[in-house]
Amino acid sequence: MKKYFLSLLTMVFCLAAFTGCQNSTGPELHIMIWSDYIKPELIERFQDEHQCKVVVDTFDSNESMYAKLKLGRTGYDVIFPSNYFVNIMNQQGMLQPLDATLIPNAQNLDPQYLKQINPALLNYGIPYMVSSAGIIYRTDKVADLESSWGVFGKSNYKGRMTMLNDVRETIGAALKFLGYSANTTNPTEIDEAAQLLINWKPNFAKFESEQYKAGIASAEYLIVNGYNGDALQVMKENSNVDFIYPQEGITFSVDFMVIPKDAPNRELAHAFMNYLLQADVAAENMEHSLFFSPNKAAYEKLPDDLRNNKVLFLPADVFEQAELIDYLGEKGILYNKAWDKIKVS
């Protein structure tokens, strides 16, 4: 995601986080987070302030993170799942409730985003970043791109397009194109979306969530379904890349910070979460990752080019049509079955 591309910077960060505290005799805080999703210097500062060592593992999908945790005791203190997986993990008794008194900086969070979230989730997790998926494309190779998910159904760029290898995101895009909710539990609508993607599939190089960023940068791919933060990272280095939000509407997800049930360092975990919610820290983190933090106190601390950026900050008309990917309970199996059908077609 967003998140899926493990950059050289992230590998350097992981090394720095490990070597920078070799002499520390303090506690260890073990976190599992999406790749390239936190500024390395912020970790170093937290280590210095709390005389601890932060050990960082990364994951490339909610499913792989969840599978790892289900294997048994892992020793993680803070994990960063998407909102709909927080529901799953909580219902299965994998999370512990948060102590709000230890996270006073939660007051910095933006009410506009908080009201989109099931209030019960906030007892077990705190929003960290928001990601939204759209279309990233090469302006030097693609002329007059239509602002529609329907571009993936056109054969003009056959073999040079990708869509995300993600059940809810990709089926959600097809549902939005068809005029349905990305959270529908109507089997007929989900089947229709699956058939649409099967029809589009011959145009794709692959379903891709890991290397599409490198592919669009090199022009191996010309049109990809990808995340806004990833788009901004590439656009920062390449003026021939742009990003659009399809007119039919988009989905977005909120990545949370949660504490596993068996976390060994509960108080330090709360301190880390509270630290990341500081306005100056959140702003610095946004500027580094180019993903959006729903931290209202941080907005005014951003440079003008980011504060006014319509890829980072969803325009009002886009936000009105955007749907938060929601937890669907047992009905979620309808999406998994549809995805299996798409992948084997």
Residue pairs with C-beta under 8 A, 6 or more apart in sequence:
1 34
1 60
1 61
1 131
1 164
1 166
1 209
1 227
1 230
2 34
2 37
2 129
2 131
2 227
2 229
2 230
2 291
3 34
3 35
3 36
3 37
3 60
3 131
3 227
3 255
4 34
4 35
4 60
4 61
4 209
4 210
5 35
5 36
5 210
5 211
5 212
5 213
5 214
5 230
6 35
6 36
6 58
6 60
6 210
7 35
7 36
9 36
9 40
10 35
10 36
10 58
12 40
13 38
13 40
13 43
13 56
14 56
14 58
16 40
16 43
16 44
17 40
17 43
17 44
17 47
17 54
17 55
17 56
18 55
20 44
20 47
21 47
21 52
21 53
21 54
24 47
24 51
24 52
24 53
26 50
26 51
26 52
26 53
27 52
27 53
27 265
27 268
28 52
28 53
28 54
28 55
28 265
29 52
29 53
29 54
29 55
29 77
29 78
29 265
29 268
29 269
29 272
30 55
30 57
30 74
30 75
30 76
30 77
30 78
30 264
30 265
31 54
31 55
31 56
31 57
31 76
31 77
31 78
31 79
31 80
31 272
32 56
32 57
32 58
32 59
32 65
32 68
32 74
32 76
32 78
32 79
32 80
33 56
33 57
33 58
33 59
33 78
33 79
33 80
34 58
34 59
34 60
34 80
34 255
35 58
35 59
35 60
36 233
36 289
37 80
37 129
37 255
37 289
37 291
38 276
38 285
38 288
38 289
39 284
39 285
39 288
39 289
41 284
42 275
42 276
42 281
42 284
42 285
43 54
43 56
46 52
46 54
46 272
46 275
47 53
47 54
49 275
50 268
50 271
52 268
54 272
57 76
59 65
59 68
60 209
60 210
61 166
61 209
62 81
62 82
62 84
62 85
65 79
65 81
65 85
66 81
66 85
66 88
66 89
68 74
69 76
69 79
69 89
69 94
69 260
73 262
74 260
74 262
75 262
75 264
76 260
76 263
77 259
77 260
77 263
77 264
77 265
77 266
77 268
77 269
77 272
78 257
78 258
78 259
78 263
78 269
78 272
78 273
79 257
79 258
79 259
79 260
80 128
80 255
80 256
80 257
80 258
81 89
81 125
81 255
81 256
81 258
82 253
82 254
82 255
82 256
82 325
83 117
83 121
83 125
83 253
83 254
83 255
83 256
83 324
83 325
83 326
83 327
84 168
84 253
84 325
84 326
84 327
84 328
86 95
86 121
86 124
86 125
86 256
86 258
87 118
87 121
87 327
88 327
89 95
89 258
90 121
90 124
93 261
94 260
94 261
95 124
95 125
95 258
95 259
95 260
95 261
96 124
96 259
96 260
96 261
96 263
96 266
97 123
97 124
98 123
98 124
98 125
98 126
98 259
98 270
98 273
99 270
100 106
102 267
102 270
102 271
102 274
103 126
103 270
103 273
103 274
103 277
104 274
105 274
105 275
105 277
105 278
105 279
106 126
106 274
106 277
108 277
108 278
108 279
108 282
108 295
108 296
108 297
108 298
109 126
109 127
109 277
109 294
109 295
109 296
110 294
110 295
110 296
111 296
112 294
113 127
113 130
113 254
113 294
114 122
114 127
114 294
116 254
116 324
117 127
117 254
117 324
118 327
121 256
124 258
125 256
125 257
125 258
126 256
126 257
126 258
126 273
126 277
127 254
127 255
127 256
127 257
127 294
128 254
128 255
128 256
128 257
128 276
128 293
129 229
129 254
129 255
129 289
129 291
129 292
129 293
129 294
130 252
130 253
130 254
130 255
130 291
130 292
130 293
130 294
131 227
131 228
131 229
131 252
131 253
131 255
131 291
131 292
132 227
132 228
132 245
132 250
132 251
132 252
132 253
132 314
132 322
133 164
133 169
133 173
133 225
133 226
133 227
133 228
133 250
133 251
133 252
134 225
134 226
134 228
134 231
134 243
134 244
134 245
134 246
134 250
135 145
135 147
135 149
135 151
135 223
135 224
135 225
135 226
135 243
135 244
135 245
135 246
136 212
136 216
136 223
136 224
136 225
136 226
136 230
136 231
136 234
136 241
136 242
136 243
137 145
137 216
137 222
137 223
137 224
137 241
137 242
137 243
137 244
138 216
138 219
138 222
138 223
138 240
138 241
139 240
139 241
139 242
140 219
140 240
141 219
141 222
141 240
142 157
142 222
142 223
145 151
145 223
145 244
147 244
147 245
147 246
147 247
148 177
148 246
148 247
148 248
149 173
149 174
149 176
149 177
149 246
149 248
150 177
151 161
151 223
152 161
152 163
152 200
152 203
152 204
152 223
152 225
153 196
153 199
153 200
153 203
154 203
155 202
155 203
157 203
157 222
157 223
158 202
158 203
159 203
159 204
159 205
160 205
160 220
160 221
160 222
160 223
161 203
161 204
161 205
161 221
161 222
161 223
161 224
162 204
162 205
162 206
162 207
162 208
162 212
162 215
162 221
162 224
162 225
163 170
163 173
163 197
163 200
163 204
163 207
163 208
163 224
163 225
164 170
164 207
164 208
164 209
164 212
164 225
164 226
165 206
165 207
165 208
165 209
165 210
166 209
167 335
167 336
167 339
168 182
168 251
168 325
168 335
169 225
169 251
169 325
170 197
170 207
170 225
170 339
171 182
171 190
171 193
171 194
171 197
171 335
171 338
171 339
171 342
172 182
172 183
172 251
172 323
172 325
173 182
173 225
173 246
173 250
173 251
174 193
174 194
174 196
174 197
174 200
175 181
175 182
175 184
175 189
175 190
175 193
176 182
176 246
176 248
176 249
176 250
176 251
176 323
177 196
177 246
177 248
178 189
178 192
178 193
178 196
179 248
180 186
180 189
180 192
180 193
181 323
182 249
182 251
182 323
182 325
183 323
183 325
183 326
183 328
184 190
185 328
185 331
185 334
187 334
190 334
190 335
190 338
191 338
193 338
194 338
194 339
194 341
194 342
197 342
198 341
198 342
198 345
201 342
201 345
205 215
205 220
205 221
207 343
208 215
208 221
208 224
212 221
212 224
212 225
212 226
212 230
213 226
213 230
213 233
213 234
214 220
215 221
215 224
216 222
216 224
216 226
216 234
216 241
217 234
217 237
217 238
217 241
219 240
227 291
228 243
228 291
228 292
228 311
228 312
229 289
229 290
229 291
229 292
229 312
231 241
231 242
231 243
231 311
232 243
232 290
232 309
232 311
232 312
233 290
234 241
235 241
235 242
235 243
235 311
236 290
243 311
245 314
245 315
245 318
248 321
249 321
249 322
249 323
250 318
250 321
250 322
250 323
251 322
251 323
251 324
251 325
252 314
252 322
252 323
252 324
252 325
253 324
253 325
254 294
254 324
257 273
257 276
259 266
259 269
259 270
259 273
263 269
275 281
276 282
276 285
277 295
279 295
279 297
279 298
279 301
280 298
280 301
282 293
282 295
282 297
282 298
283 293
283 295
283 298
283 299
283 301
283 302
285 293
286 292
286 293
286 298
286 302
286 306
286 312
287 302
287 303
287 306
290 306
290 312
291 312
292 312
292 313
292 314
299 307
300 307
306 312
307 313
314 322
328 334
328 335
